[in-house]
């Protein structure tokens, strides 16, 4: 388990850029990583104007909190409810369906920058309401699968002789 003091600046952290289609684009600067033995994941995210970082979703096990550093966002919640959030706002999403969320940059011109704090669990399941998808995120497997592509427990199985 990690137990070292960590101090940094967003600009000094390694980052990744992720972009998909016309709706999704973000830069993530990971600060604290659960896979390094911590009990949390903490990252800075920067989302360009009118983009989202992730689709509407909720987590089976992980709790998540967003603290808005700059910009304005449209927070889409369970059953399509929406809230506007801006600099200084903090939002907590519990595990389970009640924590359904998607954050979209509401600005035409400014980036949305926020800190994403979430509890680290070795295996989390992510659900995408209204979609035929389920995400499995873990230490040994990560992937998004079609729920309709399930197979039977015994399909392709035989007892070795």
N, CA, C and O atoms as a DFTB+ gen file, in Angstrom:
644 C
 N C O
     1  1       0.834      -1.176       0.000
     2  2       0.000       0.000       0.000
     3  2       0.882       1.243       0.000
     4  3       1.882       1.309       0.715
     5  1       0.501       2.223      -0.808
     6  2       1.253       3.468      -0.881
     7  2       1.022       4.286       0.379
     8  3      -0.105       4.388       0.864
     9  1       2.084       4.864       0.903
    10  2       1.937       5.688       2.099
    11  2       2.839       6.908       2.021
    12  3       3.232       7.456       3.051
    13  1       3.167       7.331       0.826
    14  2       4.073       8.469       0.699
    15  2       3.301       9.766       0.460
    16  3       2.261       9.775      -0.198
    17  1       3.820      10.832       0.996
    18  2       3.278      12.157       0.771
    19  2       3.461      12.501      -0.703
    20  3       4.530      12.270      -1.267
    21  1       2.421      13.052      -1.328
    22  2       2.509      13.417      -2.741
    23  2       2.041      14.849      -2.912
    24  3       0.928      15.201      -2.520
    25  1       2.890      15.667      -3.494
    26  2       2.558      17.060      -3.778
    27  2       2.937      17.323      -5.221
    28  3       4.031      16.964      -5.656
    29  1       2.032      17.954      -5.972
    30  2       2.319      18.233      -7.375
    31  2       1.443      19.379      -7.857
    32  3       0.653      19.941      -7.098
    33  1       1.595      19.709      -9.111
    34  2       0.744      20.673      -9.806
    35  2       0.181      19.975     -11.035
    36  3       0.814      19.094     -11.616
    37  1      -1.019      20.388     -11.416
    38  2      -1.652      19.776     -12.581
    39  2      -0.721      19.815     -13.803
    40  3      -0.606      18.830     -14.533
    41  1      -0.070      20.944     -14.015
    42  2       0.793      21.105     -15.192
    43  2       1.988      20.155     -15.189
    44  3       2.560      19.879     -16.243
    45  1       2.368      19.657     -14.022
    46  2       3.534      18.780     -13.925
    47  2       3.196      17.293     -14.031
    48  3       4.096      16.455     -14.084
    49  1       1.913      16.966     -14.063
    50  2       1.500      15.563     -14.107
    51  2       1.442      15.054     -15.540
    52  3       1.100      15.800     -16.458
    53  1       1.776      13.785     -15.727
    54  2       1.578      13.167     -17.031
    55  2       0.099      13.223     -17.352
    56  3      -0.737      13.119     -16.454
    57  1      -0.235      13.387     -18.625
    58  2      -1.647      13.437     -18.970
    59  2      -1.933      12.598     -20.215
    60  3      -1.039      12.244     -20.984
    61  1      -3.191      12.305     -20.368
    62  2      -3.650      11.613     -21.566
    63  2      -4.763      12.437     -22.188
    64  3      -5.539      13.084     -21.484
    65  1      -4.833      12.409     -23.491
    66  2      -5.917      13.053     -24.223
    67  2      -6.777      11.961     -24.823
    68  3      -6.269      11.036     -25.458
    69  1      -8.091      12.069     -24.620
    70  2      -9.030      11.088     -25.161
    71  2     -10.076      11.851     -25.953
    72  3     -10.636      12.834     -25.468
    73  1     -10.342      11.394     -27.182
    74  2     -11.336      12.022     -28.032
    75  2     -12.073      10.930     -28.796
    76  3     -11.465       9.978     -29.287
    77  1     -13.396      11.083     -28.890
    78  2     -14.189      10.116     -29.640
    79  2     -15.404      10.807     -30.238
    80  3     -16.244      11.352     -29.523
    81  1     -15.481      10.772     -31.568
    82  2     -16.615      11.377     -32.256
    83  2     -16.708      12.867     -32.013
    84  3     -15.719      13.513     -31.670
    85  1     -17.914      13.415     -32.195
    86  2     -18.099      14.857     -32.051
    87  2     -18.452      15.278     -30.625
    88  3     -18.462      16.471     -30.322
    89  1     -18.741      14.317     -29.748
    90  2     -19.250      14.659     -28.417
    91  2     -18.252      14.523     -27.272
    92  3     -18.421      15.173     -26.240
    93  1     -17.225      13.704     -27.423
    94  2     -16.371      13.377     -26.285
    95  2     -14.919      13.783     -26.520
    96  3     -14.307      13.425     -27.526
    97  1     -14.385      14.543     -25.556
    98  2     -12.993      14.971     -25.639
    99  2     -12.574      15.459     -24.257
   100  3     -13.258      16.286     -23.654
   101  1     -11.462      14.955     -23.761
   102  2     -10.958      15.424     -22.476
   103  2      -9.473      15.168     -22.351
   104  3      -8.892      14.348     -23.063
   105  1      -8.878      15.892     -21.424
   106  2      -7.490      15.715     -21.016
   107  2      -7.536      15.320     -19.550
   108  3      -8.166      16.006     -18.745
   109  1      -6.876      14.221     -19.193
   110  2      -6.868      13.759     -17.796
   111  2      -5.437      13.752     -17.290
   112  3      -4.542      13.178     -17.910
   113  1      -5.242      14.403     -16.148
   114  2      -3.957      14.455     -15.465
   115  2      -4.138      13.660     -14.175
   116  3      -4.748      14.155     -13.227
   117  1      -3.616      12.436     -14.126
   118  2      -3.783      11.597     -12.942
   119  2      -2.816      12.028     -11.855
   120  3      -1.616      12.170     -12.089
   121  1      -3.361      12.233     -10.661
   122  2      -2.562      12.646      -9.512
   123  2      -2.351      11.472      -8.555
   124  3      -1.209      11.112      -8.270
   125  1      -3.424      10.877      -8.059
   126  2      -3.351       9.719      -7.168
   127  2      -4.025       8.549      -7.876
   128  3      -5.136       8.684      -8.389
   129  1      -3.352       7.404      -7.903
   130  2      -3.865       6.238      -8.628
   131  2      -4.112       5.087      -7.665
   132  3      -3.222       4.692      -6.913
   133  1      -5.320       4.557      -7.695
   134  2      -5.650       3.406      -6.864
   135  2      -4.794       2.201      -7.177
   136  3      -4.441       1.430      -6.285
   137  1      -4.462       2.039      -8.440
   138  2      -3.652       0.880      -8.824
   139  2      -2.240       0.933      -8.255
   140  3      -1.505      -0.053      -8.319
   141  1      -1.857       2.086      -7.697
   142  2      -0.553       2.205      -7.034
   143  2      -0.637       1.875      -5.544
   144  3       0.321       2.095      -4.803
   145  1      -1.780       1.348      -5.107
   146  2      -1.937       0.966      -3.712
   147  2      -2.690       1.973      -2.866
   148  3      -2.773       1.811      -1.648
   149  1      -3.238       3.001      -3.478
   150  2      -4.004       4.001      -2.749
   151  2      -5.469       3.595      -2.652
   152  3      -5.923       2.724      -3.393
   153  1      -6.207       4.222      -1.744
   154  2      -7.634       3.947      -1.587
   155  2      -8.482       4.890      -2.424
   156  3      -9.711       4.814      -2.396
   157  1      -7.830       5.781      -3.171
   158  2      -8.524       6.784      -3.975
   159  2      -7.891       6.883      -5.352
   160  3      -6.747       6.488      -5.576
   161  1      -8.681       7.423      -6.258
   162  2      -8.190       7.924      -7.538
   163  2      -8.488       9.414      -7.532
   164  3      -9.602       9.823      -7.203
   165  1      -7.505      10.228      -7.891
   166  2      -7.726      11.667      -7.978
   167  2      -7.085      12.139      -9.275
   168  3      -5.917      11.862      -9.549
   169  1      -7.874      12.858     -10.066
   170  2      -7.371      13.343     -11.348
   171  2      -7.956      14.723     -11.639
   172  3      -9.058      15.054     -11.202
   173  1      -7.195      15.516     -12.386
   174  2      -7.691      16.761     -12.936
   175  2      -8.196      16.448     -14.334
   176  3      -7.518      15.763     -15.100
   177  1      -9.381      16.942     -14.672
   178  2      -9.891      16.776     -16.026
   179  2     -10.153      18.143     -16.635
   180  3     -10.646      19.056     -15.973
   181  1      -9.814      18.260     -17.908
   182  2     -10.081      19.481     -18.670
   183  2     -10.894      19.059     -19.882
   184  3     -10.466      18.216     -20.670
   185  1     -12.081      19.657     -20.022
   186  2     -13.011      19.300     -21.089
   187  2     -13.218      20.523     -21.978
   188  3     -13.628      21.576     -21.491
   189  1     -12.936      20.393     -23.285
   190  2     -13.122      21.519     -24.200
   191  2     -14.596      21.933     -24.327
   192  3     -15.489      21.174     -23.950
   193  1     -14.845      23.134     -24.859
   194  2     -16.209      23.634     -25.008
   195  2     -17.151      22.645     -25.716
   196  3     -16.804      22.022     -26.719
   197  1     -18.355      22.534     -25.142
   198  2     -19.456      21.732     -25.693
   199  2     -19.152      20.236     -25.777
   200  3     -19.852      19.513     -26.487
   201  1     -18.137      19.758     -25.076
   202  2     -17.780      18.335     -25.064
   203  2     -18.075      17.733     -23.695
   204  3     -18.267      18.454     -22.716
   205  1     -18.107      16.412     -23.640
   206  2     -18.233      15.665     -22.395
   207  2     -17.031      14.749     -22.288
   208  3     -16.424      14.387     -23.296
   209  1     -16.687      14.373     -21.057
   210  2     -15.600      13.419     -20.871
   211  2     -16.114      11.992     -21.051
   212  3     -15.433      11.160     -21.652
   213  1     -17.306      11.705     -20.538
   214  2     -17.829      10.331     -20.544
   215  2     -19.322      10.325     -20.825
   216  3     -19.995      11.336     -20.621
   217  1     -19.846       9.199     -21.291
   218  2     -21.299       9.068     -21.461
   219  2     -22.014       9.044     -20.100
   220  3     -21.373       8.879     -19.062
   221  1     -23.313       9.205     -20.112
   222  2     -24.138       9.069     -18.920
   223  2     -23.912       7.678     -18.337
   224  3     -23.991       6.678     -19.051
   225  1     -23.623       7.617     -17.004
   226  2     -23.300       6.324     -16.395
   227  2     -23.438       6.384     -14.875
   228  3     -23.600       7.455     -14.290
   229  1     -23.372       5.220     -14.259
   230  2     -23.226       5.121     -12.806
   231  2     -22.373       3.910     -12.491
   232  3     -22.229       2.997     -13.304
   233  1     -21.807       3.921     -11.287
   234  2     -20.885       2.871     -10.850
   235  2     -21.558       1.968      -9.825
   236  3     -22.316       2.438      -8.977
   237  1     -21.281       0.689      -9.905
   238  2     -21.826      -0.271      -8.941
   239  2     -21.180      -0.112      -7.563
   240  3     -21.860      -0.222      -6.542
   241  1     -19.870       0.148      -7.532
   242  2     -19.149       0.156      -6.261
   243  2     -18.434       1.460      -5.940
   244  3     -18.308       1.809      -4.766
   245  1     -17.976       2.170      -6.915
   246  2     -17.170       3.366      -6.686
   247  2     -18.047       4.603      -6.495
   248  3     -19.021       4.811      -7.218
   249  1     -17.680       5.415      -5.507
   250  2     -18.302       6.721      -5.319
   251  2     -17.416       7.743      -6.024
   252  3     -16.212       7.538      -6.176
   253  1     -18.029       8.851      -6.454
   254  2     -17.281       9.838      -7.220
   255  2     -17.692      11.241      -6.793
   256  3     -18.858      11.486      -6.483
   257  1     -16.726      12.166      -6.777
   258  2     -16.983      13.557      -6.426
   259  2     -16.268      14.448      -7.422
   260  3     -15.105      14.210      -7.749
   261  1     -16.962      15.486      -7.911
   262  2     -16.370      16.473      -8.803
   263  2     -16.299      17.807      -8.072
   264  3     -17.272      18.234      -7.450
   265  1     -15.139      18.465      -8.150
   266  2     -14.990      19.831      -7.660
   267  2     -14.613      20.694      -8.854
   268  3     -13.576      20.470      -9.479
   269  1     -15.445      21.679      -9.174
   270  2     -15.250      22.494     -10.374
   271  2     -14.251      23.611     -10.083
   272  3     -14.490      24.469      -9.234
   273  1     -13.132      23.586     -10.800
   274  2     -12.087      24.606     -10.643
   275  2     -12.360      25.826     -11.510
   276  3     -12.141      26.957     -11.076
   277  1     -12.842      25.603     -12.747
   278  2     -13.171      26.724     -13.625
   279  2     -14.131      26.264     -14.711
   280  3     -14.128      25.107     -15.131
   281  1     -14.954      27.214     -15.150
   282  2     -15.902      26.929     -16.220
   283  2     -17.298      26.632     -15.710
   284  3     -17.582      26.716     -14.515
   285  1     -18.158      26.282     -16.649
   286  2     -19.542      25.938     -16.327
   287  2     -19.887      24.616     -16.994
   288  3     -19.424      24.314     -18.093
   289  1     -20.703      23.845     -16.309
   290  2     -21.075      22.543     -16.840
   291  2     -22.555      22.270     -16.687
   292  3     -23.235      22.811     -15.815
   293  1     -23.019      21.413     -17.565
   294  2     -24.390      20.907     -17.495
   295  2     -24.286      19.496     -16.954
   296  3     -23.731      18.612     -17.606
   297  1     -24.819      19.288     -15.761
   298  2     -24.751      17.999     -15.097
   299  2     -26.047      17.250     -15.392
   300  3     -27.122      17.683     -14.976
   301  1     -25.953      16.136     -16.101
   302  2     -27.115      15.315     -16.427
   303  2     -27.161      14.191     -15.397
   304  3     -26.166      13.503     -15.166
   305  1     -28.326      14.014     -14.784
   306  2     -28.490      13.089     -13.671
   307  2     -29.496      11.990     -14.014
   308  3     -29.958      11.876     -15.149
   309  1     -29.814      11.196     -13.012
   310  2     -30.764      10.097     -13.151
   311  2     -32.069      10.597     -13.770
   312  3     -32.559      11.673     -13.427
   313  1     -32.617       9.812     -14.674
   314  2     -33.898      10.102     -15.333
   315  2     -33.883      11.400     -16.129
   316  3     -34.940      11.983     -16.367
   317  1     -32.703      11.866     -16.549
   318  2     -32.607      13.047     -17.410
   319  2     -32.671      14.386     -16.699
   320  3     -32.644      15.425     -17.359
   321  1     -32.756      14.397     -15.382
   322  2     -32.738      15.665     -14.646
   323  2     -31.415      16.374     -14.928
   324  3     -30.390      15.729     -15.148
   325  1     -31.447      17.717     -14.919
   326  2     -30.232      18.481     -15.187
   327  2     -30.032      19.579     -14.160
   328  3     -30.985      20.125     -13.604
   329  1     -28.742      19.893     -13.921
   330  2     -28.342      20.998     -13.050
   331  2     -27.167      21.693     -13.699
   332  3     -26.310      21.048     -14.303
   333  1     -27.125      23.001     -13.577
   334  2     -25.956      23.751     -14.022
   335  2     -24.995      23.855     -12.842
   336  3     -25.414      24.099     -11.711
   337  1     -23.710      23.668     -13.111
   338  2     -22.699      23.828     -12.073
   339  2     -21.585      24.721     -12.608
   340  3     -21.379      24.815     -13.818
   341  1     -20.870      25.373     -11.696
   342  2     -19.807      26.282     -12.124
   343  2     -18.715      26.346     -11.061
   344  3     -18.786      25.663     -10.039
   345  1     -17.718      27.163     -11.310
   346  2     -16.551      27.299     -10.448
   347  2     -16.947      27.321      -8.971
   348  3     -17.803      28.100      -8.550
   349  1     -16.302      26.449      -8.199
   350  2     -16.534      26.385      -6.766
   351  2     -17.579      25.367      -6.349
   352  3     -17.683      25.051      -5.164
   353  1     -18.364      24.839      -7.297
   354  2     -19.371      23.834      -6.956
   355  2     -18.714      22.471      -6.759
   356  3     -17.687      22.161      -7.363
   357  1     -19.330      21.674      -5.904
   358  2     -18.865      20.310      -5.662
   359  2     -20.080      19.396      -5.742
   360  3     -21.142      19.723      -5.213
   361  1     -19.927      18.257      -6.396
   362  2     -21.036      17.310      -6.578
   363  2     -20.559      15.909      -6.212
   364  3     -19.495      15.468      -6.647
   365  1     -21.364      15.214      -5.403
   366  2     -21.055      13.853      -4.971
   367  2     -22.038      12.889      -5.616
   368  3     -23.243      13.139      -5.637
   369  1     -21.511      11.772      -6.148
   370  2     -22.315      10.745      -6.795
   371  2     -22.118       9.436      -6.042
   372  3     -21.043       8.841      -6.110
   373  1     -23.143       8.979      -5.324
   374  2     -23.001       7.714      -4.605
   375  2     -22.946       6.546      -5.580
   376  3     -23.351       6.673      -6.736
   377  1     -22.452       5.426      -5.117
   378  2     -22.496       4.205      -5.931
   379  2     -23.958       3.829      -6.134
   380  3     -24.806       4.099      -5.284
   381  1     -24.238       3.204      -7.268
   382  2     -25.599       2.784      -7.562
   383  2     -26.314       3.760      -8.476
   384  3     -25.787       4.817      -8.824
   385  1     -27.519       3.384      -8.853
   386  2     -28.302       4.141      -9.836
   387  2     -28.545       5.591      -9.421
   388  3     -28.620       6.468     -10.281
   389  1     -28.669       5.857      -8.125
   390  2     -28.883       7.235      -7.660
   391  2     -27.709       8.139      -8.028
   392  3     -27.862       9.359      -8.083
   393  1     -26.554       7.559      -8.279
   394  2     -25.365       8.329      -8.628
   395  2     -25.172       8.515     -10.126
   396  3     -24.076       8.878     -10.554
   397  1     -26.194       8.279     -10.935
   398  2     -26.096       8.451     -12.389
   399  2     -25.656       9.885     -12.707
   400  3     -26.183      10.845     -12.145
   401  1     -24.690      10.013     -13.610
   402  2     -24.177      11.344     -13.943
   403  2     -23.469      11.400     -15.292
   404  3     -22.934      10.410     -15.791
   405  1     -23.492      12.602     -15.854
   406  2     -22.675      12.966     -17.014
   407  2     -22.450      14.466     -16.913
   408  3     -23.385      15.225     -16.656
   409  1     -21.218      14.889     -17.114
   410  2     -20.869      16.308     -17.050
   411  2     -20.482      16.776     -18.447
   412  3     -19.568      16.233     -19.068
   413  1     -21.193      17.795     -18.932
   414  2     -20.964      18.351     -20.268
   415  2     -20.533      19.797     -20.114
   416  3     -21.160      20.549     -19.367
   417  1     -19.483      20.200     -20.799
   418  2     -19.054      21.593     -20.765
   419  2     -20.145      22.438     -21.435
   420  3     -20.481      22.216     -22.599
   421  1     -20.690      23.402     -20.698
   422  2     -21.793      24.225     -21.203
   423  2     -21.312      25.445     -21.988
   424  3     -22.116      26.116     -22.634
   425  1     -20.030      25.735     -21.940
   426  2     -19.500      26.943     -22.570
   427  2     -19.232      26.743     -24.063
   428  3     -18.904      25.648     -24.522
   429  1     -19.382      27.824     -24.785
   430  2     -19.033      27.849     -26.220
   431  2     -17.551      28.135     -26.417
   432  3     -16.998      27.845     -27.478
   433  1     -16.890      28.715     -25.379
   434  2     -15.529      29.211     -25.577
   435  2     -14.506      28.776     -24.527
   436  3     -13.311      28.762     -24.820
   437  1     -14.935      28.421     -23.319
   438  2     -13.992      28.120     -22.247
   439  2     -13.965      26.639     -21.894
   440  3     -14.982      25.948     -21.963
   441  1     -12.785      26.167     -21.515
   442  2     -12.666      24.795     -21.018
   443  2     -13.343      24.681     -19.654
   444  3     -13.428      25.653     -18.904
   445  1     -13.814      23.501     -19.355
   446  2     -14.323      23.137     -18.031
   447  2     -13.215      22.339     -17.357
   448  3     -12.754      21.338     -17.905
   449  1     -12.783      22.769     -16.179
   450  2     -11.699      22.098     -15.469
   451  2     -12.211      21.697     -14.086
   452  3     -12.760      22.516     -13.349
   453  1     -12.018      20.415     -13.750
   454  2     -12.488      19.944     -12.450
   455  2     -11.586      18.849     -11.912
   456  3     -10.829      18.216     -12.648
   457  1     -11.691      18.643     -10.597
   458  2     -10.990      17.537      -9.957
   459  2     -11.996      16.416      -9.780
   460  3     -13.108      16.637      -9.300
   461  1     -11.604      15.221     -10.168
   462  2     -12.436      14.021     -10.036
   463  2     -11.815      13.148      -8.944
   464  3     -10.717      12.615      -9.106
   465  1     -12.539      13.014      -7.830
   466  2     -12.120      12.155      -6.727
   467  2     -13.006      10.918      -6.777
   468  3     -14.229      11.057      -6.804
   469  1     -12.450       9.734      -6.789
   470  2     -13.303       8.559      -6.653
   471  2     -12.631       7.480      -5.821
   472  3     -11.406       7.379      -5.756
   473  1     -13.477       6.681      -5.188
   474  2     -12.955       5.608      -4.356
   475  2     -12.392       4.535      -5.271
   476  3     -12.980       4.210      -6.302
   477  1     -11.266       3.997      -4.889
   478  2     -10.660       2.932      -5.678
   479  2     -11.210       1.590      -5.221
   480  3     -11.188       1.264      -4.034
   481  1     -11.697       0.829      -6.168
   482  2     -12.110      -0.550      -5.921
   483  2     -11.408      -1.413      -6.957
   484  3     -11.260      -0.987      -8.102
   485  1     -10.971      -2.615      -6.591
   486  2     -10.230      -3.443      -7.546
   487  2     -11.064      -3.879      -8.754
   488  3     -10.514      -4.216      -9.802
   489  1     -12.388      -3.871      -8.605
   490  2     -13.269      -4.221      -9.719
   491  2     -14.542      -3.405      -9.604
   492  3     -15.238      -3.485      -8.592
   493  1     -14.857      -2.619     -10.628
   494  2     -16.082      -1.838     -10.644
   495  2     -16.858      -2.175     -11.902
   496  3     -16.283      -2.501     -12.940
   497  1     -18.166      -2.091     -11.792
   498  2     -19.049      -2.294     -12.938
   499  2     -19.717      -0.956     -13.199
   500  3     -20.242      -0.327     -12.280
   501  1     -19.698      -0.520     -14.455
   502  2     -20.303       0.746     -14.835
   503  2     -21.484       0.455     -15.745
   504  3     -21.378      -0.315     -16.700
   505  1     -22.613       1.085     -15.433
   506  2     -23.841       0.910     -16.215
   507  2     -24.104       2.184     -17.000
   508  3     -23.825       3.282     -16.519
   509  1     -24.641       2.042     -18.208
   510  2     -24.950       3.152     -19.097
   511  2     -26.455       3.135     -19.350
   512  3     -26.916       2.436     -20.253
   513  1     -27.239       3.900     -18.563
   514  2     -28.696       3.846     -18.668
   515  2     -29.203       4.056     -20.094
   516  3     -28.770       4.963     -20.804
   517  1     -30.132       3.188     -20.487
   518  2     -30.734       3.288     -21.811
   519  2     -29.882       2.740     -22.932
   520  3     -30.288       2.785     -24.093
   521  1     -28.721       2.229     -22.615
   522  2     -27.815       1.697     -23.641
   523  2     -27.595       0.208     -23.397
   524  3     -27.729      -0.263     -22.268
   525  1     -27.267      -0.513     -24.419
   526  2     -27.004      -1.957     -24.333
   527  2     -25.526      -2.188     -24.018
   528  3     -24.842      -2.953     -24.698
   529  1     -25.046      -1.500     -22.956
   530  2     -23.625      -1.573     -22.618
   531  2     -23.447      -1.727     -21.125
   532  3     -24.271      -1.283     -20.327
   533  1     -22.355      -2.365     -20.773
   534  2     -21.921      -2.472     -19.384
   535  2     -20.394      -2.416     -19.392
   536  3     -19.752      -3.034     -20.241
   537  1     -19.823      -1.686     -18.460
   538  2     -18.371      -1.577     -18.384
   539  2     -17.844      -2.376     -17.210
   540  3     -18.434      -2.379     -16.130
   541  1     -16.739      -3.046     -17.428
   542  2     -16.064      -3.767     -16.357
   543  2     -14.654      -3.182     -16.271
   544  3     -13.885      -3.246     -17.231
   545  1     -14.326      -2.611     -15.107
   546  2     -13.054      -1.936     -14.932
   547  2     -12.346      -2.536     -13.729
   548  3     -12.796      -2.388     -12.593
   549  1     -11.234      -3.217     -13.989
   550  2     -10.527      -3.883     -12.911
   551  2      -9.044      -3.948     -13.150
   552  3      -8.533      -3.442     -14.149
   553  1      -8.361      -4.575     -12.226
   554  2      -6.909      -4.686     -12.307
   555  2      -6.462      -5.649     -13.399
   556  3      -5.390      -5.472     -13.976
   557  1      -7.278      -6.674     -13.692
   558  2      -6.855      -7.665     -14.682
   559  2      -7.676      -7.628     -15.966
   560  3      -7.313      -8.274     -16.949
   561  1      -8.786      -6.876     -15.970
   562  2      -9.601      -6.773     -17.178
   563  2     -10.316      -5.431     -17.178
   564  3     -10.853      -5.009     -16.154
   565  1     -10.324      -4.771     -18.309
   566  2     -11.085      -3.548     -18.510
   567  2     -11.721      -3.632     -19.880
   568  3     -11.053      -3.928     -20.871
   569  1     -13.026      -3.367     -19.932
   570  2     -13.698      -3.383     -21.216
   571  2     -15.154      -2.981     -21.083
   572  3     -15.744      -3.053     -20.005
   573  1     -15.723      -2.552     -22.209
   574  2     -17.138      -2.235     -22.295
   575  2     -17.758      -3.263     -23.219
   576  3     -17.296      -3.462     -24.343
   577  1     -18.803      -3.915     -22.741
   578  2     -19.414      -5.033     -23.448
   579  2     -20.886      -4.762     -23.717
   580  3     -21.519      -3.962     -23.028
   581  1     -21.423      -5.439     -24.730
   582  2     -22.861      -5.385     -24.983
   583  2     -23.558      -6.343     -24.015
   584  3     -23.187      -7.513     -23.916
   585  1     -24.567      -5.841     -23.305
   586  2     -25.307      -6.687     -22.377
   587  2     -26.047      -7.799     -23.124
   588  3     -26.201      -8.902     -22.600
   589  1     -26.499      -7.513     -24.335
   590  2     -27.265      -8.496     -25.101
   591  2     -26.395      -9.629     -25.634
   592  3     -26.924     -10.598     -26.178
   593  1     -25.084      -9.532     -25.494
   594  2     -24.172     -10.558     -26.009
   595  2     -23.805     -11.575     -24.943
   596  3     -22.763     -12.224     -25.039
   597  1     -24.645     -11.722     -23.932
   598  2     -24.334     -12.681     -22.870
   599  2     -24.378     -14.104     -23.402
   600  3     -25.066     -14.390     -24.382
   601  1     -23.652     -14.978     -22.761
   602  2     -23.643     -16.398     -23.109
   603  2     -24.025     -17.189     -21.855
   604  3     -23.923     -16.688     -20.735
   605  1     -24.451     -18.395     -22.057
   606  2     -24.792     -19.255     -20.938
   607  2     -23.556     -19.685     -20.173
   608  3     -22.476     -19.806     -20.751
   609  1     -23.707     -19.914     -18.889
   610  2     -22.599     -20.323     -18.036
   611  2     -21.895     -21.558     -18.574
   612  3     -20.672     -21.660     -18.481
   613  1     -22.649     -22.499     -19.135
   614  2     -22.068     -23.771     -19.553
   615  2     -21.731     -23.821     -21.039
   616  3     -21.257     -24.849     -21.525
   617  1     -21.965     -22.733     -21.770
   618  2     -21.665     -22.717     -23.208
   619  2     -20.180     -22.951     -23.437
   620  3     -19.341     -22.251     -22.870
   621  1     -19.855     -23.938     -24.269
   622  2     -18.470     -24.257     -24.604
   623  2     -17.694     -24.949     -23.503
   624  3     -16.476     -25.091     -23.610
   625  1     -18.362     -25.381     -22.455
   626  2     -17.688     -26.016     -21.318
   627  2     -17.862     -27.531     -21.334
   628  3     -18.926     -28.045     -21.678
   629  1     -16.837     -28.210     -20.969
   630  2     -16.859     -29.665     -20.788
   631  2     -15.951     -30.005     -19.616
   632  3     -15.005     -29.273     -19.324
   633  1     -16.232     -31.094     -18.958
   634  2     -15.381     -31.557     -17.875
   635  2     -14.199     -32.301     -18.490
   636  3     -14.411     -33.202     -19.302
   637  1     -12.967     -31.958     -18.135
   638  2     -11.803     -32.671     -18.691
   639  2     -11.835     -34.132     -18.287
   640  3     -12.236     -34.469     -17.173
   641  1     -11.414     -34.991     -19.190
   642  2     -11.407     -36.430     -18.882
   643  2     -10.129     -36.842     -18.232
   644  3      -9.953     -38.016     -17.906
